[in-house]
Amino acid sequence: MAGAGLRVEHASMDDKSPGACPVCHQGDLITISMTVSENDLSFTTCHMCEAKWWYRAGESVPLQSVIGSVLQQKA
């Protein structure tokens, strides 16, 4: 498997091509959209290399920021 064991949780997809992974260039991206704390939140991962990206309202955000939003919502 290409990129096995690769952890890319803070990578930016600003230069992304639709449907193509900027890390392994193999494509097969999966995106899940949701609303958290009244903000649009999206998670995208590459099926091939398992690179991951989070976006809040269209802006790239680190995973820690996403976790913080969810924890604030529960409090």
Buried (B, 14 or more C-beta within 10 A) or exposed (E): EEBEEBEBEEBEBEEBEEEBBBBBEBEEBEEEEEEEEEEEBBBBBBBBBBBBBBBBEEEBBEEEEBEEBEEEEEE
